[in-house]
Structures are given as structure tokens and as C-alpha cells.
Amino acid sequence: MGMDDSQVAQTTVSYTALLKNSIENKCQPVAKLLRDLGFADGQIATVLSRFPQLLSYSSKRFVHRMRVMKSQGPLTEKVAQFIVRWPAFFGVSMETTTKPKVQHLRDLGFADGQILTVLFSFPQLLSYRSQRLLHRMRVLKSQGPLTERSLQIMVMTDAQFAARFERLAE
């Protein structure tokens, strides 16, 4: 899978259920699925060390998630980078989290291409409460085109965000 000893140790400590998984029955099939999708061993190691719960997913669930990603266009290096940056995507509910937030962004006037750019640049947006996401995206959009740098503002605390954009938040 491309993991060195320290990554295996870190992954095992953070996800002790891994000790119950059979390498042949669970770990190798997930690694193979990722390889078949074009992930390099180093990317697989990163994904599994950041989100070892992926090893407990059924191949059906895993393949479904990848199908959703592919439906947005061909699986490119950009999609692989998205998953490497935020492998917790596999644990996010499509119906109750991802779809509604994508729709909120559409309702704000973002085109699908812009939404993909935003999510590829800052995938953690999917983990934010809808109210927080909508408010901040409205404020940022009012400032001009969104860039990866402007998206870093999303990680500010509510107090920091209000202080920086006080006149806009009112």
C-alpha cells in the first residue's frame, strides 16, 4: 500500500479496528481499488493514514463514492488531490450533507464548474454547518471572485470573521 512503518503505526493507533481487518480481505482490495483509479502508492498511503476508516467500508460504498466523483467529470489528478487532501469525503453523507451544500452554492449563483473549483480547493467546506457556509460564502462572494486564498477565511472563528468583515456581516 506504500505505507512506511511510522504510517502503519500511526494508522493503527488512530484506528484500532484496523487490527481486526484481514490484510488480504480488506486492506489490499481497498488499495487495489485506489490503484485502479490511478492513485499512486504514496497517495494511497496518505489517504489511508488520514482516513483509515476507509478500510472498513464495503467496496460497494467505496465504488459509489468514486462514481459520484467521476460523475462530475473524468477522474483526474485534481480529483485524486481532493481525496488525498480530504479523505473524510468518504465518510460524509451524500444525501444529507453533500447534495444540500452543493445546492446552496448553486442557489448563491455559483456554476457547477465554480463549485467544483471551490470544493477542490477547500474540500473541508463540506464539513461546515450549512448556515455558516452560506453566510460566509455570501460575504466572500460579495468581495469578488473566490480564490483559494479567500477560501482560507473559512477557517476563521466566528469572532475573527465578524471582526474582519464587520460592515458586511451586518
Secondary structure as GFF3:
##gff-version 3
##sequence-region A 1 170
A	DSSP	alpha_helix	5	14	.	.	.	ID=ss1
A	DSSP	three_ten_helix	16	20	.	.	.	ID=ss2
A	DSSP	pi_helix	23	27	.	.	.	ID=ss3
A	DSSP	alpha_helix	28	36	.	.	.	ID=ss4
A	DSSP	alpha_helix	41	50	.	.	.	ID=ss5
A	DSSP	three_ten_helix	52	56	.	.	.	ID=ss6
A	DSSP	alpha_helix	59	71	.	.	.	ID=ss7
A	DSSP	alpha_helix	77	85	.	.	.	ID=ss8
A	DSSP	three_ten_helix	87	91	.	.	.	ID=ss9
A	DSSP	pi_helix	94	98	.	.	.	ID=ss10
A	DSSP	alpha_helix	99	107	.	.	.	ID=ss11
A	DSSP	alpha_helix	112	121	.	.	.	ID=ss12
A	DSSP	three_ten_helix	123	127	.	.	.	ID=ss13
A	DSSP	alpha_helix	130	142	.	.	.	ID=ss14
A	DSSP	alpha_helix	148	151	.	.	.	ID=ss15
A	DSSP	three_ten_helix	152	155	.	.	.	ID=ss16
A	DSSP	alpha_helix	158	164	.	.	.	ID=ss17
A	DSSP	alpha_helix	166	169	.	.	.	ID=ss18
###
